[in-house]
Amino acid sequence: MKTALGDRWLWIGLAALAFLVLGAGSPALVPAKAHAAPAADEGGGAPRALDEGVCPRGTAPDGDACIHLTASDDGPVAEAQSNSHRTRSGQWTTYEQIPRLPERPADYDLYRYPIPPGLAGGRYVVSGYDLDLPDAKQRRGATLKHVGHGAVDLPQKKGTPVHMIALDHQEGDAEVLFAGALFGTTLLTRHTLREGGRTRDYVLLLGHLDSIAPGISAGTMIKEGQLVGAVGDTGSPSLVHLHLEVRRVREGIDLAKVPAGSAMIAEAVTVVCDPRNVLPLR
């Protein structure tokens, strides 16, 4: 009895210490769902921990509670940075862009895209995001009117179906903002993401489409996996590919008050973002 009593007070002391430590510096506990109370093992004994899948995203079961794996289950927030490059006329242009977060993989082939891979070895990207690089390393060439590349180019056969993807930490379905001529035949969609304890709007641009799927127009809500168009070369003759660009809506901007089309991707309205920050991982 004396040993059992001593053990009991030892466990009470450890529990109190753990409470003080967890309460002071650890992420908050999330109450378990009522129907997910721990069940006793067959034949008696200690209760089992919560089953996997009971706890919300970003948490893990620990006894009868769900514990956050990180300080927040929201996505990280990347801040806009200034960069510059020399235009074809020789003038320096300064702009804002959102570079890849260090914790996001650099390998483009680790992400999911709206079309299947079109390069040898199951690779996707023929030309990647480079607006965060020094001027000398940004894309340029005799046939290119612009310097630098704020998107990823995904080669595929003309007519390949393009299906909508949900961005990382997206809440709800995507909304079509514009469908028409911009980067050739182009689709602009709005995606609301939860980042840093709040929601932010992003614009996804799918350009050079051969066609837009029937029923897709401004105001249409698009679910993940839904057909939205086909790969083409409109606006880029003989260069068949999907131009995928991501832009974050600036603070204080209401896209509902912005004219549909090119105004939505103007620098005063949205800032270009490395797609790897928000693309879903495979």
N, C-alpha and C positions, 0 to 999 in steps of 0.2 A: 504493500500500500504506500509506504514511504517513497519508494522509487517511482511508482506511477504518479504520485502527487508531485514529486520533483520534476518529472518529465513534463507534466501538465503545465507547471509554472514556467518551465523553460520554453515550451512552445508558445505560451501566451506572451512571454517577453519578446521572442523572435517576431511574432506577429505584430506586436506594437511597434517594434523597430522598423519592420517593413512598411507599416502604415505611414510612419513619419517620413521615411525616405521616399516612398512613392508619392505621398501627398505633396512633398516639397519640390521634387524635381522631375518626376516621371510623367509621361503623357497620361491623360485622364482615362479612367476605366469607362467602358461602355456597358451599361447593364445588359445582361443576356435577355433574349426573348423569353417570355413567360413559359412558352411551351417547350423550351429547350433546357429545362432544369436537368442537372446531372443525374444519371440513373445509376443505381447500384449494380455492381457486377453480379453475374449469376452466382448464386451460392453465398451472397453477402460480400462484405468487404468495403473498401473505400469507393465513393462515387466516381464515375468516369467523368473526364473532361467533356466539354461541349463538342459535338460532332463538327467536323470541318464543313464549312458552307453555311453554318448558322449565323456566324458573325458578319457584320457589314464589311464592305470593301475597305482594305487598309488596316483591318484588325485581325487578330488571331485569337482562338479560344484558349482560355487559361482558367481551368476550373469552371465556375459558373459565371464568369465574366468574359467580356471581349476586350482585349488590350490593344491599343493602337501600336502598330509596328514602327511608326515614325511620329514625329511631333504633329504632323498633319497628314490627312489622307487626300489632301488636295494636290494638284500638280504644282511643281515649282514655277516661279515667275522669272522670266528672263527680261532684263532691262534693255531698252534701246540704246545703241551706241552710235557715235558718229564715225564715218569713214569717208574716204574720197577716192576718186580715180580720175584719170586724164581722159577726156573725151576724144573723139576722132579729130576734132578741130584743134586739139592741143590744150584746151582749157581744163582747169581742175574743177571738178564738181564734188561738192560735199553733200552728204545725205545721211539719214538715219537708217539703221537696220538693226534687227535683233539676231545676234549670233547664236550658234548652237550652245546649249547649256553643257558644261563639262561632263555632267553625269549621263547625258544622252549619248548612245553609241554613235561613233563616227561612220561606221559601215552602213551605207545606204541599203544594202541587201538584208539588213536585219529588220526592216520595216515593211508594213503592208501598204499596198497601193491599189488604185481603182482598176488596174488591168494586170494580167499575168506578165511575168518577166519576158522580155523580148530579146535579150542578149545571150550569147553562149554561156553555158555554165549556170543558167538560172539567174543571171544578173539582170538588174532593172535599169539602172541610171547610166545614160550616155553622157550627160552633162549636168553637174551638180551646182549647188548654191556656192557662190564665191564672193558675195558682197562684203564679207567680213575679212577678206584676204587683202594683202598689199596690192597696190595698183598693178604691178608687173605680173601678178598671178591671176588676175581677173580675165574672164573670157573676152576675146576680141579676135577679129579676123576680117579678111578683105570683103567677105560677103555679109558681115554682120553690121547692121546699122547702129547697134547699141553696144556699150561697153559694160562688162559685168553681167552676172546672171543671178537673179533673185528667185530662182525656182529650181525644179529638177525636170529634166527632159527624159521621158520614158518612151523608147522606140517600140513599136509594135506594128503588125500588119494593118493596113487600112480596113476599116470596118469592124475591128475588134471591139466587142462590147465594153463599155465603161460603166462600172457599178459604184455607187456611192459608198464611201467609207466614213465611219464615225471617228472623229479625232480623239486623242487621248484625253480622258477626263471630261468628255462631252456629256452634256445634260440634254435629254430630249432629242428630237429629230432635227435635221438640217432644214433650213428654209431657202428656197430659191429667191435670189435677189434680182437676177438678170439672166436672160437667155437670148443671145443674139450675136451680132458682129462686134468684136473687140480685138482679141488675139485670134483672128480668124473667127470661126464660130465658137463662141465661148459661153460657159456656164459659171455664174458666180453664186455661191451659197454661203449662208451665214451659219456658224456653229458656235453655240454657247458652251464655254468650258469653265469648269470650276478650278480656280488657281488661287493659292494663297489666302484661302478663306473667303473668297468672293467669286463672282462670275465675270467673265470677260468674253466679248464677242470677237470671233475671227472670221475672216472671209477666205474661202477656198476658191481658187480660180482654176478651171479646167479649160485649156485653150487648144486651138487648132483642131477642134472636133470636126469630123466628117458630117455629123448630124446630131441633133438633140432628140431624145426619145419623145414619142407622143405623150401629151399630157403634162409635159414639164414646162412650166412658165412661172413668171414672178408670183410669189405668194404660195407656191406649191410646197408642201412639207414632204421631205424625202427621208425615207428610212434607210438604215445601213443595208447594203446589198442590193438596193433598188437600181434598176437600169436607168441611166440618165443620158446616154449617148453612145457614140462610136468614135474610135480613133480616126483621125484624118490628117490632112495637110493644108487645110484652109488657112490662108495667111502665111504659109511657109511652103510654097509649091515644091513638090518632090521630096520634102523632108517630113516623112510621115512619123508623127510622134504625138504624145500627150504632154502638154506643158502644164505642170502642176505647181501652183504658186500659193503661198499662205501669207496672209497679211492680218495684223492685229488692229482692231478698231481703236483709235485714239480715245483717251479719256474725254468725256463730255460730249462725244459725237453720237447723235441719234441717227442711225442709218435710214430710218423711216423718213427723215427730212432731207436726205441726200438724193439728188437725181440718179436714177438707175443707170448703170453703165460705167463709163470711164471715171466719173466723179468719185465712185466708191473705192477706187484704187489710187486716188490722188494722194500725194504725200501728206497733205493737210488732214486727210480723213483716216487713212490707214498707214501703218508702217510695215514694211516688208520683213518677213521673219524666216529664219532657217526652218524649212519644213520638218526637220528631224525633231524639233522641239515638241511637236504636237501630233505627228503621225503615230498611229498605233504600231506597237511592236508585233512581229510575227509570232 
